[in-house]
Amino acid sequence: MKANQLIREVEVHYRTKPKSDEKVFLKSAPEVVKLFRELENATQEKLIAIHVDTYLSVSCFQVVSIGTSTQSLADPATILRTSLLTNSYGLFLIHNHPHGNSSPSKPDMEIKNALAQACQCLNIQLLDFIILGDDGTYYSFVEEGILHK
């Protein structure tokens, strides 16, 4: 039996057609928060990854997880798969806390640590992890100086 009869070849194509020619650049937490402000009113936790190129222009975004009113599940492989497929330089993560408090929970810290380690191994930049609360409040791991600690 030949190898090509036993093994399937996988081919991945990534295509996107922007809605406009205008590019979106993200450099800071306030810009990410402004772009995803509607998360503030969500009744379930949602985790979104925003993938960017070397100019910090948004390549795409992905809803990684939609959870319950108290938690959202995600693993680094799910998040980084899109980064690898789109040849992203880096990513921002944003997720909401429906209860309104933007302080990070223990699971938030755990996913941040696991993702930072995975990003380092793959040479993908974790640019920020932002937690959105009520009334425009947010927590930015970069602004707090603890993204890579």
N, C-alpha and C positions, 0 to 999 in steps of 0.2 A: 504494500500500500504506500502511496506517495504522501509526503508531508502535507502538500496542499489539499489533500483529501481529508486530513485529520485536523488541520488547524485552520481556523477562520481568520481572515485578514480583517482588521478593523481600520476604517478610514473615517476621520472626523472632519467635517467642514463647518466653519463658523462664518456666518454671513449676517450682516446687519445693514439695515437701511435706516439711517437716522430720519426722524420726522422733519428735521430742518438741517440746513448746513451749519447752523450755529453750534459751536462746541460749548460744553459746560466744563469749567475748570473748578476744582476744589482744592483749597489750600489749608482750610482750617475747620474746626468744629462748628462755628456759627454758620458757615456756608453749607455744610452737610445738614445741619438742623433745619435751616431755611428750606432746603430742597425737599426734605422729608417731614415737614411740619405736620402733615395729616396723620402721622403715626400717633400724635398726641391724643387723638380722639378714639383710637382703636381700643376695643374691649378685650382683645387677646394680645399676648405678647407676640411681636413679630421681629425677626432678625433679618436684616438686609445687609448684603455685602455690595459695596460700590467699587468696581474695578477700574483702575486708572492706568494710563500710559506714563511714560517718563516725564511728560509735560504736565502731569496731573489733570489731564483731560479725561473725562468719564468715557470709558469704552462701553460699559454696560453695568447694569445692576441686577441683582438676583435676590429674590425672596428666599432665603435659606430655610427659614422655619416659621411656621405659625403655630403657636402653642396655646396654652390655656390662659386664664386670667392671671395665673401666678408663675408660669414658667414656659420656657421655649427651649427645645432641644436642638443641639447642633454639634457637629464634630468637625475638626479641622479638614478632614478629607473632603467633606461635602462643600465646604467653603472654598478650599483651594483648587478643587477640580476645575472650576470656571476660570480661576486665575491662570492656571496652566493652559487650558484650552484657548484662551484669548490672548495669551502671551502678555499678561498684565505685569506692569512694573510693581504695582502695589494695590492696596485696598484699604478702604475705610469700612468699619462696621458700625451700624446704628441699630439700636433696638429700643423698644418702649417698655415702660413699666406702667400698666394700666392703673395700678393703685396710686400713681402720681408721684411717688418718691423716686428721685433719679439716682439715689445712692446705689452703688453696685452691691449685688448680693454675693453670697459665697459661690453659687454656680457661675455668676458673671466673672468673678475672679478666676475661677477654674478654666473656663473656656478662653479667657484672655491669655492666661499663661500657656495653655496647650497650643493655642493658635500662634502666639509669638514664637514659641519653640519650633513649630512646624514651618512657619514663614522663614525663620532663620535658616533652617535646613535647605529650603528650596530657593533661597535668595529672592524672596518676594517681600516687599516692604509692608509691614503692618503700620499704616499711617496714623490711625486713631481708632479707638473703640468708644463710641458715644452712647450714653443711655439717656433717653428722653423721658422727662416727667411731665407734670402738669404746668400749664401757664408759661410755656417757653423755657422752663428750667431744664437743664441738662447736666450731665456729668461727662467730662472728657478725660480719658486716661492720660492724654498728652498734656492737657492744661494742668492736670494734677501732678505731672512729672513721674508717673508710675507705669507707663505703658510697657516698658521693657524691664521691669523689676519683678 
